[in-house]
């Protein structure tokens, strides 16, 4: 057979130890059903500490706000709520997320309200003293009206900006660079109207700083935006305002695939398969955005960069150390010179290695495309692929005594590496867990589990639904206690007790 094209996951402790506890994971699925989400709340706190270490390295103040939309879990939120109030907060993007954060132990002054806002969301944010990240003068008018009408205190607000333009240090005189468009924030060209609105409502709000949200992995683009925010805050001070923080949003990334070589081989093979120079890698020739036009690959692969040597806290470190194009100094230096705080809103990166999603194998059958493995899960339950993330699941045999062959051992199709397609439990042709052929150490058997690693950020419950009355995955929180694992339902987890509810 051809050499298997693995995309094996990056797995760090303690998630690696949890995967090694196959009998424990099987017992959870036996009790709670398939699919099942398993979370490690303590890892979220460890990730926050890693981001804070970058702050200390650059001598910066400010907060790490967890982007709640990445995961609905109560356990993750409650675990982060006990962290240093000056260092860790939560970013909420809806009324219900705000209510959940308050009920999980966050006080209003540790909450950043972002996203589209209705009057109820704005009122409660103002009522509890949250900071409001404003996208337009209209939102500010609405907020100020509520503050006056209900006699609320002045609200801390951030002016979110977009449409940054700056000179290109390498493009010659007159060359301008415009950041990618975003539907969030006021374009910088319209910032004068926003500032005038702030000045008109100074009895109701206080401009605490500025913010941006850029949907890009490009460090240089984010550095340009951060530099422009610092310059804009100088303009604000010239008008008698006192902004003191820059919120640079999220987008710090996660490395999902352990081996760079595997990622490079797979993406190269995808182009070859699209051209027809090798057998298809995907279900019915799906190209992930690539197509063959007269023997040339066209289009752009809609894929998340699966292997990222620099991600999460490392990405933040690189961003803060990259010289800005106009002033020539790194953002960390600019922030220190101006005595500005730095706020960030990691979602995926703060949930990195915080959990996995389990699915039971229901059926395995041969097809013209290859073996099709049907799981007790559907494409809304585990959505790594919907976010362009391609990574192999981990096979957990039902029988503890059922050994797995080495990953690269030759096999006869059932034993040894075998390529399979993973289908869901919905009565829909499109219900595929992954459109690519996934290679496993052997052919799965009914009753085995597949563990999809690192799903806590956006892939665990972001798209979950009750289509065809299929059950939505339950979620449990687990912690290591001595030589064994303890668990509880997500909604029963409180950090002041062990997962089983025994007082610490």
Number of C-alpha atoms within 10 A of each C-alpha: 9 7 8 18 20 23 25 21 21 20 18 13 10 17 19 13 13 20 19 12 14 19 14 16 20 23 11 18 18 12 9 15 18 22 24 25 27 28 29 25 25 19 23 25 21 15 20 23 19 15 23 19 15 18 22 10 10 16 12 20 19 19 25 27 26 29 25 27 18 21 21 19 22 22 28 29 27 23 21 26 22 16 14 11 14 12 18 24 28 29 29 27 19 20 19 11 18 25 15 19 24 19 13 19 14 22 17 21 16 22 24 27 26 21 16 14 20 13 13 12 22 24 21 16 24 26 18 17 20 23 23 29 28 26 25 20 20 12 18 23 15 15 27 25 15 20 20 14 9 10 11 16 15 18 24 19 25 27 28 28 28 27 21 22 18 17 16 16 14 8 10 9 9 8 11 12 16 15 16 13 14 15 11 19 22 21 19 18 12 14 19 11 14 22 18 12 17 22 17 13 18 14 14 23 22 19 22 19 27 25 25 26 21 22 12 14 16 12 16 14 21 24 22 24 26 26 25 21 26 22 14 18 22 15 13 18 12 10 12 9 19 15 22 20 25 26 25 22 22 26 23 24 25 26 24 26 24 19 18 14 12 18 22 14 13 17 14 11 18 24 21 17 20 25 20 13 11 12 14 20 24 19 17 10 17 16 22 17 11 17 20 16 11 8 11 11 14 15 13 11 15 15 15 19 16 24 24 18 15 15 18 24 24 16 21 20 19 16 22 24 16 17 20 24 19 13 12 12 15 18 22 22 17 20 23 15 9 14 13 20 17 21 25 24 25 28 26 27 27 32 30 23 28 28 27 25 27 29 28 25 24 18 15 19 10 10 9 6 15 14 19 19 22 23 27 24 29 28 22 24 27 30 22 24 19 18 12 15 19 25 24 22 21 17 21 25 22 18 12 11 7 9 9 14 15 11 15 13 11 15 14 10 14 14 16 19 27 24 21 24 23 23 25 24 17 20 10 10 8 11 17 24 24 24 21 23 23 23 21 27 23 23 18 24 17 15 18 18 27 22 24 22 27 28 27 32 28 22 25 29 25 17 13 17 16 11 12 9 8 13 17 20 27 17 25 23 27 24 20 16 11 7 5 10 15 15 22 19 18 22 13 15 24 22 19 13 12 18 25 16 15 8 10 8
